[in-house]
């Protein structure tokens, strides 16, 4: 991901934190959903122990295998979607590569899909283990999957979890929206637009860099306003009024979908270390991360799901 501008929203400081129970637009009570941060932390430790998880490596394949081993027994239907990647001229890696997007689906009883996403590849820098970027969001999505699992089709829209491959640019070249980043999300959005399935996505939420000890999440400024509003309301209702600190423009995996008309939002803490100095460096290690941070944001996303679904249903 790349940050290109910053806009502080002072009104966030005025959000109150009193209710322990939220209400949806029609007055339906929404109950706080607990997030098992200890279990998510164990997933994060496992991923970091794998080492660098760069695209088209044994560690990348091991990551997919681990996700499937943990979640397939719970009823999630998995699909692996390979796509071709050619590193641009000047990249350290050479030759034709194959990325793989990993999709898990729990069918619903009504039309429409709610997508929750992360990228699972690490920055293409040797010995970069990516505890926060991308280990934390990969693990958070896994734990949400455990809590959203069920043996039967869920009442409501289908839930789709997507772990994108190839979000990161090839080292040492800079981020480029067209040929050196977001390879998996760009490929998948094009494929779904071509086959007509893109219109089934009613809401897409992207998680990225979510375990910083000094948590301060941006809701990316190009994100859909109604999704942004639901997350701000949910965080305030749960007593996490300091969770969302600003809105800023950040290039990330949600944009290929947003640009094609899919309602989408990116929740990302792009302040990792002093002046973001740990981002894309070998300082991105477990000791810089916190299970408490994962719990705060994980709880917010879990609790927001009914509100997101209700709003998406009303927009049809």
C-alpha positions in Angstrom: 0.0 0.0 0.0 1.1 3.6 -0.5 0.0 6.8 1.3 -0.4 9.8 -0.9 -2.2 12.4 1.2 -3.5 13.1 4.8 -6.7 14.6 6.0 -7.4 14.7 9.7 -11.0 14.5 10.7 -11.4 16.4 14.0 -15.0 15.3 14.4 -13.9 11.8 15.3 -12.6 13.2 18.6 -16.2 14.1 19.5 -17.6 10.5 19.3 -18.9 9.2 22.6 -18.2 5.8 24.0 -21.2 5.0 26.2 -23.4 2.3 24.6 -22.5 -1.4 25.1 -25.2 -2.3 22.6 -25.6 -0.6 19.2 -28.8 -0.2 17.1 -29.1 -0.6 13.4 -31.0 1.8 11.2 -34.3 0.1 12.0 -33.7 -0.2 15.7 -32.4 -3.7 15.7 -30.0 -4.3 18.6 -26.5 -5.3 17.7 -24.6 -7.2 20.3 -20.9 -6.8 20.9 -19.0 -9.7 19.3 -15.8 -10.8 21.1 -12.7 -11.4 19.1 -10.3 -14.2 20.3 -7.0 -12.3 20.1 -5.0 -15.1 21.8 -6.0 -17.5 19.0 -5.3 -15.0 16.3 -1.9 -14.3 17.9 -1.0 -18.0 17.7 -1.8 -17.8 13.9 0.4 -14.7 13.6 3.3 -16.5 15.4 3.0 -19.5 13.1 3.1 -17.2 10.0 6.1 -15.3 11.2 7.9 -18.6 12.0 7.5 -19.5 8.3 9.7 -16.6 7.5 9.3 -14.5 4.3 6.2 -15.4 2.5 6.9 -13.8 -0.9 4.8 -14.7 -3.9 5.6 -18.0 -5.6 7.7 -19.4 -2.9 7.4 -22.6 -0.7 6.5 -20.3 2.3 3.6 -18.8 0.3 2.3 -22.2 -0.5 2.7 -23.2 3.2 0.7 -20.1 4.2 -2.2 -21.2 2.0 -2.0 -24.8 3.3 -2.1 -23.6 6.9 -5.2 -21.4 6.3 -7.0 -24.2 4.6 -6.0 -26.7 7.3 -7.4 -24.5 10.0 -10.6 -23.4 8.3 -11.8 -26.1 5.9 -12.9 -28.4 8.7 -15.2 -25.6 9.8 -17.2 -25.7 6.6 -15.5 -23.0 4.5 -15.5 -23.8 0.8 -12.0 -22.9 -0.6 -10.8 -22.0 -4.1 -7.3 -21.2 -5.2 -7.1 -18.9 -8.2 -3.6 -18.7 -9.9 -2.6 -15.8 -12.0 0.6 -14.9 -14.0 3.0 -12.2 -12.8 6.1 -10.8 -14.6 8.3 -8.6 -12.4 8.9 -5.2 -14.1 12.3 -4.4 -15.5 14.7 -3.5 -12.7 13.2 -5.7 -10.1 15.4 -7.9 -8.0 13.3 -11.0 -8.8 13.4 -12.2 -12.4 11.3 -14.5 -14.6 7.7 -15.4 -14.8 6.0 -16.0 -11.5 2.6 -17.4 -10.5 0.5 -15.7 -7.8 -2.4 -17.4 -6.1 -5.5 -15.7 -4.6 -7.1 -17.8 -1.9 -10.9 -17.6 -1.6 -13.1 -19.0 1.2 -16.9 -18.9 0.9 -19.8 -19.6 3.2 -22.9 -19.5 1.1 -25.9 -17.6 2.3 -29.7 -17.9 1.9 -30.1 -14.7 -0.2 -28.4 -13.0 -3.1 -25.3 -10.9 -2.7 -21.9 -11.4 -1.1 -20.0 -9.6 1.7 -16.3 -9.7 1.2 -13.6 -9.4 3.9 -10.0 -9.3 2.6 -6.3 -9.2 3.4 -3.1 -9.8 1.4 -0.9 -12.6 2.6 2.3 -12.0 0.6 5.2 -10.3 2.3 7.2 -7.5 0.8 9.8 -8.8 -1.7 12.7 -8.0 0.5 15.0 -10.8 1.6 14.6 -11.8 5.3 11.5 -9.6 5.6 9.0 -11.6 7.9 6.1 -9.1 7.8 4.6 -9.6 11.2 2.4 -6.5 10.9 2.4 -6.4 7.1 0.9 -8.9 6.1 0.9 -11.4 9.0 -1.5 -9.5 11.2 -4.4 -9.1 8.8 -4.0 -12.6 7.5 -4.3 -13.9 11.1 -7.2 -11.6 11.9 -9.1 -12.8 8.9 -8.5 -16.4 9.9 -9.9 -15.8 13.4 -13.0 -14.0 12.0 -13.5 -17.0 9.8 -13.6 -19.3 12.8 -16.3 -17.1 14.4 -18.3 -16.8 11.2 -18.2 -20.5 10.4 -21.2 -22.8 10.4 -22.3 -26.2 9.1 -25.3 -24.8 7.1 -25.8 -21.9 4.8 -25.9 -18.7 6.8 -29.1 -16.7 7.1 -28.5 -13.7 4.8 -25.9 -12.9 2.2 -22.9 -15.2 1.5 -19.7 -14.4 3.3 -16.5 -14.4 1.2 -13.0 -14.2 2.6 -10.2 -13.4 0.2 -6.4 -13.5 0.9 -4.9 -11.6 -2.0 -1.4 -12.5 -3.3 0.9 -10.0 -4.9 -0.2 -6.9 -3.1 3.4 -5.9 -2.5 5.7 -4.2 -5.1 8.9 -5.8 -6.3 12.0 -4.6 -4.5 13.7 -2.2 -5.1 11.3 -0.5 -7.5 8.7 2.0 -6.1 5.0 1.3 -5.8 3.1 1.6 -9.1 -0.6 1.1 -9.5 -0.3 -0.3 -13.0 2.7 -2.7 -13.0 4.3 -3.0 -9.6 1.7 -3.7 -6.9 -1.8 -5.1 -6.3 -1.2 -7.9 -8.8 -3.8 -10.3 -7.3 -6.6 -7.8 -6.7 -6.2 -6.2 -10.1 -6.3 -9.6 -11.8 -9.3 -10.8 -9.8 -11.4 -7.6 -10.2 -10.8 -7.8 -14.0 -11.8 -11.5 -14.1 -14.9 -10.9 -12.1 -15.9 -8.0 -14.2 -15.5 -10.1 -17.3 -17.5 -13.1 -16.0 -20.3 -10.9 -14.5 -19.7 -12.0 -10.9 -18.4 -8.6 -9.7 -21.9 -7.3 -9.3 -22.6 -9.8 -6.6 -20.2 -8.1 -4.2 -22.4 -5.7 -2.1 -19.6 -4.7 0.3 -15.8 -5.2 0.5 -13.7 -4.6 3.6 -10.0 -4.7 3.3 -7.7 -5.1 6.4 -4.1 -4.3 6.4 -1.4 -3.6 9.1 -3.7 -4.2 12.0 -1.4 -5.2 15.0 0.8 -2.2 15.7 1.3 -1.7 19.4 0.5 2.0 18.9 -2.8 1.3 17.1 -4.3 4.2 15.1 -6.3 3.1 12.1 -7.1 5.1 9.0 -10.3 4.6 7.1 -8.9 5.2 3.6 -10.3 8.5 2.3 -11.6 7.0 -1.0 -13.6 4.3 0.8 -17.3 4.3 0.5 -18.9 6.7 2.9 -21.7 4.5 4.1 -19.2 1.7 5.1 -16.9 4.3 6.7 -19.8 5.6 8.8 -20.8 2.2 10.0 -17.3 1.5 11.3 -17.0 4.8 13.0 -20.4 4.3 14.7 -19.5 0.8 15.7 -16.1 1.8 17.2 -17.7 4.6 19.2 -20.4 2.4 20.5 -17.9 -0.2 21.7 -15.9 2.4 23.5 -13.0 2.5 20.9 -13.5 6.1 20.0 -9.7 6.5 19.5 -9.5 3.6 17.1 -10.0 5.6 13.9 -7.6 8.5 13.8 -8.0 10.0 10.4 -8.8 9.6 6.7 -6.0 9.6 4.2 -5.6 8.5 0.6 -3.8 5.1 0.5 -3.3 2.9 -2.5 -4.2 -0.7 -1.6 -6.1 -3.8 -2.7 -9.5 -2.3 -2.4 -9.0 0.2 -5.2 -9.3 -2.1 -8.2 -12.8 -3.1 -6.9 -13.8 0.4 -5.8 -12.9 1.8 -9.3 -15.2 -0.8 -10.8 -18.2 0.3 -8.7 -17.9 -2.1 -5.7 -18.6 -0.4 -2.4 -15.4 -0.9 -0.5 -13.3 0.4 2.5 -9.7 -0.1 3.6 -9.0 -0.2 7.4 -5.2 0.3 7.7 -2.8 1.6 10.3 -0.1 3.3 8.2 1.9 4.7 11.1 4.2 1.8 11.9 7.1 3.1 14.0 8.4 6.6 14.2 7.5 8.3 11.0 6.3 4.9 9.6 10.0 3.9 9.7 9.4 0.2 10.3 7.2 -0.2 7.2 8.8 -2.4 4.5 11.9 -2.9 6.7 13.3 -5.9 8.6 12.0 -4.1 11.8 8.5 -5.5 11.0 8.8 -8.1 13.7 6.5 -9.6 16.4 7.8 -7.4 19.2 6.3 -4.4 17.4 2.9 -6.0 17.4 0.1 -6.5 20.0 -2.7 -9.0 20.5 -4.6 -6.2 22.2 -4.6 -4.1 19.0 -5.9 -7.1 17.0 -8.6 -7.6 19.6 -9.9 -4.0 19.3 -10.1 -3.9 15.6 -11.3 -7.5 15.3 -14.1 -6.9 17.7 -15.1 -3.8 15.8 -15.3 -5.6 12.5 -17.2 -8.6 13.9 -19.7 -6.3 15.6 -20.2 -4.2 12.5 -21.1 -7.2 10.2 -24.9 -7.0 10.8 -24.9 -3.3 10.2 -22.9 -3.7 7.0 -25.3 -6.4 5.8 -28.4 -4.4 6.6 -27.1 -1.3 4.8 -26.0 -3.4 1.8 -29.4 -5.0 1.6 -31.1 -1.6 1.7 -29.0 -0.3 -1.1 -30.0 -3.0 -3.6 
